[in-house]
């Protein structure tokens, strides 16, 4: 197999589904000599925002001079986006060699895509001798393959109803699953807002003698100004006080993510990590985390956002209302069939001028025809254009120069869009 065939082999492991069980990952890591125990880490879970928080943390640590790893999922265009050291993506040769070394065991034991990819990240970080790695969970927390690490800090961004078949039907149940990343005597930072979620996390922290740092109770912040280009905000927490921090990710929800990351940094500093104000300022200003209300084109304004659940869509709509209060938006919407597309389209209807229903080329993608029932009920003008490339060209023809087009609904939708038009 060459590199492309190796990647396809990895993707084909998705046929084994998602296994919420740690026996496979334990076996893989044991065979590799337990690389996950060879570097310090921060573990980040949550329904939304965990990738943004992880990216901000890594960016700040890089600016502070540390060799920081980052493991996130899913990717947008290139598989290698998932695993980084500093600003560099994992090398193709490392992926190729790793998969070929494990192939016999993978075929025999039916290891899943996420289990193998997680082990790959841990091995890469260990071999590169990172100073610290930021590890984002895949699904949930307690039985997620990433939950083998022994972090110095655990972070839970927020809790929403998603993956209810795997995680439970109510907020408290989901919070308990996410709280599975909390470790004995390891501090926990959280920005959850619902009382029942916070209570569930508080209970687990008490059981495991983990210091609980609730972001909203332990810090204050104020937004100075905010636009589609980003925000300026002030942050204060005990001895840390920063005025006019610049964040290049737009939206109030991203400011809360930044405050969550800063709360984690404050704890790191207490542990002796040297992260000074210039690194914090530069890290937030430089953080690269694509397709979070990303401006792709100016006239007409084309925005990309990977919001893929009701809470994510709601945050996106709130931001659009703030930045463009008088404007309605043309949405290009493609979503996975296991998502609550009814609630997502309900949120979109509040801001939609027109909706183009489409479908990414991915086996779990929802059929646009099934989405149209909701759009009809919401009385939004719409068109079904099955291919994402065609959907965008259709929206461009329909849009006036001062219109807004927003591509959203899934990482797969935005990723396929970027694959088609990044160099166009």
VENKA-V408354 format. One record per residue. N is the residue number from 0. RES is the residue in one small letter. PSI is psi in radians with two decimals (none if undefined). Layout:
BEGIN
n = (N & N)
res = (RES & RES)
psi = (PSI & PSI)
END
This chain:
BEGIN
n = (0 & 1 & 2 & 3 & 4 & 5 & 6 & 7 & 8 & 9 & 10 & 11 & 12 & 13 & 14 & 15 & 16 & 17 & 18 & 19 & 20 & 21 & 22 & 23 & 24 & 25 & 26 & 27 & 28 & 29 & 30 & 31 & 32 & 33 & 34 & 35 & 36 & 37 & 38 & 39 & 40 & 41 & 42 & 43 & 44 & 45 & 46 & 47 & 48 & 49 & 50 & 51 & 52 & 53 & 54 & 55 & 56 & 57 & 58 & 59 & 60 & 61 & 62 & 63 & 64 & 65 & 66 & 67 & 68 & 69 & 70 & 71 & 72 & 73 & 74 & 75 & 76 & 77 & 78 & 79 & 80 & 81 & 82 & 83 & 84 & 85 & 86 & 87 & 88 & 89 & 90 & 91 & 92 & 93 & 94 & 95 & 96 & 97 & 98 & 99 & 100 & 101 & 102 & 103 & 104 & 105 & 106 & 107 & 108 & 109 & 110 & 111 & 112 & 113 & 114 & 115 & 116 & 117 & 118 & 119 & 120 & 121 & 122 & 123 & 124 & 125 & 126 & 127 & 128 & 129 & 130 & 131 & 132 & 133 & 134 & 135 & 136 & 137 & 138 & 139 & 140 & 141 & 142 & 143 & 144 & 145 & 146 & 147 & 148 & 149 & 150 & 151 & 152 & 153 & 154 & 155 & 156 & 157 & 158 & 159 & 160 & 161 & 162 & 163 & 164 & 165 & 166 & 167 & 168 & 169 & 170 & 171 & 172 & 173 & 174 & 175 & 176 & 177 & 178 & 179 & 180 & 181 & 182 & 183 & 184 & 185 & 186 & 187 & 188 & 189 & 190 & 191 & 192 & 193 & 194 & 195 & 196 & 197 & 198 & 199 & 200 & 201 & 202 & 203 & 204 & 205 & 206 & 207 & 208 & 209 & 210 & 211 & 212 & 213 & 214 & 215 & 216 & 217 & 218 & 219 & 220 & 221 & 222 & 223 & 224 & 225 & 226 & 227 & 228 & 229 & 230 & 231 & 232 & 233 & 234 & 235 & 236 & 237 & 238 & 239 & 240 & 241 & 242 & 243 & 244 & 245 & 246 & 247 & 248 & 249 & 250 & 251 & 252 & 253 & 254 & 255 & 256 & 257 & 258 & 259 & 260 & 261 & 262 & 263 & 264 & 265 & 266 & 267 & 268 & 269 & 270 & 271 & 272 & 273 & 274 & 275 & 276 & 277 & 278 & 279 & 280 & 281 & 282 & 283 & 284 & 285 & 286 & 287 & 288 & 289 & 290 & 291 & 292 & 293 & 294 & 295 & 296 & 297 & 298 & 299 & 300 & 301 & 302 & 303 & 304 & 305 & 306 & 307 & 308 & 309 & 310 & 311 & 312 & 313 & 314 & 315 & 316 & 317 & 318 & 319 & 320 & 321 & 322 & 323 & 324 & 325 & 326 & 327 & 328 & 329 & 330 & 331 & 332 & 333 & 334 & 335 & 336 & 337 & 338 & 339 & 340 & 341 & 342 & 343 & 344 & 345 & 346 & 347 & 348 & 349 & 350 & 351 & 352 & 353 & 354 & 355 & 356 & 357 & 358 & 359 & 360 & 361 & 362 & 363 & 364 & 365 & 366 & 367 & 368 & 369 & 370 & 371 & 372 & 373 & 374 & 375 & 376 & 377 & 378 & 379 & 380 & 381 & 382 & 383 & 384 & 385 & 386 & 387 & 388 & 389 & 390 & 391 & 392 & 393 & 394 & 395 & 396 & 397 & 398 & 399 & 400 & 401 & 402 & 403 & 404 & 405 & 406 & 407 & 408 & 409 & 410 & 411 & 412 & 413 & 414 & 415 & 416 & 417 & 418 & 419 & 420 & 421 & 422 & 423)
res = (x & x & x & x & x & x & x & x & x & x & x & x & x & x & x & x & x & x & x & x & x & x & x & x & x & x & x & x & x & x & x & x & x & x & x & x & x & x & x & x & x & x & x & x & x & x & x & x & x & x & x & x & x & x & x & x & x & x & x & x & x & x & x & x & x & x & x & x & x & x & x & x & x & x & x & x & x & x & x & x & x & x & x & x & x & x & x & x & x & x & x & x & x & x & x & x & x & x & x & x & x & x & x & x & x & x & x & x & x & x & x & x & x & x & x & x & x & x & x & x & x & x & x & x & x & x & x & x & x & x & x & x & x & x & x & x & x & x & x & x & x & x & x & x & x & x & x & x & x & x & x & x & x & x & x & x & x & x & x & x & x & x & x & x & x & x & x & x & x & x & x & x & x & x & x & x & x & x & x & x & x & x & x & x & x & x & x & x & x & x & x & x & x & x & x & x & x & x & x & x & x & x & x & x & x & x & x & x & x & x & x & x & x & x & x & x & x & x & x & x & x & x & x & x & x & x & x & x & x & x & x & x & x & x & x & x & x & x & x & x & x & x & x & x & x & x & x & x & x & x & x & x & x & x & x & x & x & x & x & x & x & x & x & x & x & x & x & x & x & x & x & x & x & x & x & x & x & x & x & x & x & x & x & x & x & x & x & x & x & x & x & x & x & x & x & x & x & x & x & x & x & x & x & x & x & x & x & x & x & x & x & x & x & x & x & x & x & x & x & x & x & x & x & x & x & x & x & x & x & x & x & x & x & x & x & x & x & x & x & x & x & x & x & x & x & x & x & x & x & x & x & x & x & x & x & x & x & x & x & x & x & x & x & x & x & x & x & x & x & x & x & x & x & x & x & x & x & x & x & x & x & x & x & x & x & x & x & x & x & x & x & x & x & x & x & x & x & x & x & x & x & x & x & x & x & x & x & x & x & x & x & x & x & x & x & x & x & x & x & x & x & x & x & x)
psi = (2.39 & -3.04 & -0.81 & -0.71 & -0.58 & -0.76 & -0.77 & -0.67 & -0.76 & -0.86 & -0.63 & -0.32 & -0.22 & -0.28 & -0.37 & 0.00 & -2.76 & 2.18 & 1.92 & 1.36 & 2.39 & 0.06 & -0.74 & -0.87 & -0.59 & -0.77 & -0.80 & -0.86 & -0.62 & -0.75 & -0.44 & -0.02 & 0.45 & 1.07 & -0.47 & -0.26 & 0.10 & 0.09 & 2.58 & 2.74 & 2.83 & 2.30 & 2.24 & 2.12 & 2.99 & 2.91 & -0.82 & 2.73 & -0.16 & -0.62 & -0.73 & -0.79 & -0.76 & -0.77 & -0.69 & -0.78 & -0.83 & -0.71 & -0.75 & -0.77 & -0.65 & -0.75 & -0.43 & -0.02 & 0.10 & 2.64 & 1.68 & 2.29 & 2.74 & 2.19 & 2.05 & 2.94 & 2.72 & -3.12 & 2.96 & -0.97 & -0.77 & 2.20 & -0.60 & -0.24 & -0.43 & -0.48 & 2.04 & 2.61 & 2.10 & -2.36 & 0.01 & 2.44 & 2.72 & 2.52 & 2.53 & -0.69 & -0.64 & -0.76 & -0.85 & -0.88 & -0.72 & -0.86 & -0.72 & -0.57 & -0.59 & -0.06 & -0.73 & -0.80 & -0.67 & -0.83 & -0.66 & -0.74 & -0.10 & 0.82 & 2.52 & 2.91 & -0.82 & -0.62 & -0.81 & -0.73 & -0.67 & -0.79 & -0.68 & -0.81 & -0.81 & -0.75 & -0.70 & -0.77 & -0.69 & -0.80 & -0.53 & -0.02 & 0.92 & 2.62 & -0.58 & 2.53 & 2.43 & 2.10 & 2.06 & 2.36 & 2.77 & -1.17 & 2.17 & -2.15 & -1.00 & -0.83 & 0.31 & 2.51 & -0.45 & -0.22 & 0.36 & -0.32 & 2.78 & 1.47 & 2.86 & -0.42 & 2.46 & 2.43 & 2.29 & 1.96 & -1.05 & 3.01 & 2.30 & 2.96 & 1.85 & 2.63 & 0.78 & -0.50 & -0.64 & -0.56 & -0.24 & 2.85 & -0.36 & 2.87 & -0.70 & -0.74 & -0.80 & -0.71 & -0.69 & -0.67 & -0.77 & -0.64 & -0.12 & -0.28 & -0.19 & 2.25 & 2.77 & 2.13 & 0.39 & 2.18 & 2.60 & 2.22 & 2.31 & 2.59 & 0.33 & 2.60 & -0.50 & 2.31 & -0.71 & -0.58 & -0.78 & -0.67 & -0.70 & -0.73 & -0.71 & -0.70 & -0.80 & -0.70 & -0.72 & -0.74 & -0.62 & 0.23 & 0.74 & 2.20 & 2.19 & 2.14 & 1.80 & 2.06 & -0.84 & -0.45 & -0.29 & 0.08 & 2.87 & 2.63 & 2.69 & 2.40 & 2.17 & -0.88 & 2.77 & 2.39 & -3.13 & -0.26 & -0.16 & -2.94 & 2.73 & 2.32 & 2.79 & 2.61 & 2.40 & 2.29 & 1.89 & -2.04 & -0.24 & 2.15 & 2.08 & 2.30 & 2.48 & 0.87 & 2.43 & 2.26 & 2.21 & 0.21 & 2.18 & 2.72 & 2.50 & -0.56 & -0.56 & -0.51 & -0.74 & -0.67 & -0.71 & -0.72 & -0.66 & -0.79 & -0.74 & -0.59 & -0.67 & -0.72 & -0.70 & -0.72 & -0.71 & -0.75 & -0.66 & -0.48 & -0.04 & 0.02 & 2.38 & 1.70 & 1.76 & 2.99 & -0.76 & -0.67 & -0.67 & -0.83 & -0.85 & -0.69 & -0.74 & -0.64 & -0.54 & -0.14 & 2.30 & 1.97 & 1.70 & 2.75 & 0.62 & 1.53 & 0.78 & 2.32 & 2.02 & -0.54 & 2.64 & -0.73 & 1.88 & 2.79 & 2.08 & 2.12 & 2.54 & 2.26 & 2.23 & 0.34 & 2.18 & 0.29 & 2.94 & -0.72 & -0.70 & -0.77 & -0.72 & -0.77 & -0.68 & -0.77 & -0.71 & -0.77 & -0.75 & -0.70 & -0.64 & -0.77 & -0.56 & 1.15 & -0.51 & -0.08 & 2.43 & 2.81 & 2.51 & 2.04 & 2.36 & 2.01 & 2.10 & 2.41 & 2.80 & 2.59 & -0.34 & 0.09 & 2.79 & 1.27 & -0.43 & -0.86 & -0.65 & -0.82 & -0.50 & -0.73 & -0.76 & -0.62 & -0.44 & -0.33 & -0.04 & 2.31 & -0.60 & 2.56 & 2.24 & 1.95 & 2.24 & -3.05 & 2.08 & 2.70 & 1.35 & 2.45 & -0.45 & 0.09 & 2.49 & 2.54 & 2.32 & -0.57 & -0.65 & -0.49 & -0.49 & -0.48 & -0.71 & -0.77 & -0.71 & -0.77 & -0.60 & -0.01 & 0.76 & 2.32 & 2.40 & 2.91 & 2.47 & 2.09 & 1.71 & -0.66 & 2.39 & -0.72 & -0.80 & -0.61 & -0.72 & -0.78 & -0.65 & -0.80 & -0.67 & -0.72 & -0.60 & -0.51 & 2.55 & 2.90 & -0.53 & 0.21 & 2.91 & 2.32 & 2.30 & 2.12 & 2.13 & 3.13 & -0.42 & 2.62 & -0.63 & -0.65 & -0.89 & -0.68 & -0.75 & -0.66 & -0.86 & -0.67 & -0.60 & -0.60 & -0.02 & -0.73 & 0.23 & none)
END
